[in-house]
């Protein structure tokens, strides 16, 4: 479902990107192994028991509702025919709890991810025919819990996967220097949704920016009816639900701010004019507007 250049099995499942889950599992295994040693009864019997011997508190795994994926290669390899020849490839995942609210923040929160590096990760090798990008590294950016430097906190998480031809270069490369809108050839935005008719949850694609030889395309997608089914993009001039168009307009203006390099200007689109908003109830025409269901023409 998610798009990536190297094989999917070299990326973590999107639902397991939060390292707090792995830390919590290790703590639980450790506590289960030493359950008798650290039982409340024994602690009460020995008042002088060192607090360092007590079970450590468990970090709370976070639940993210939105994911924005960005894909990067050098600017001279932007076209689809040349991407496979790029000397490096970078894949970023921006996980957020409330994307509309967090994108509206100025330079704080998720937009300050470059200043929140947690760890660089070890270099690993993949074995795949047809590509010279065989060395990879996973890096994490997040706010951290005070007193527990390996615990992640906050309402966002950024995970980067870097691939290159040289092990030494992948190990030493600063991912933050590679990220810019000029190096971006695709941005996609997903929302985690529950589908009651299928009794299942999945990630629905809402929005996409794609760079092609003839220009940059902005696409807003219809609501996804079932999990795993990518809906068609909204055609220009098509009437869409008010909230959906507002979301697309926000992404048009703000989502590129996640990858803009220092000094790089955001050339995003202006908001859709308010005169395009039509308020009417289902079955009524725009000539007789009433409060109720809102729709507006898609401006993408």
Order of alpha helices (4+ residues) and beta strands (2+ residues): alpha-alpha-beta-alpha-beta-alpha-beta-beta-beta-beta-alpha-alpha-beta-beta-beta-beta-alpha-beta-beta
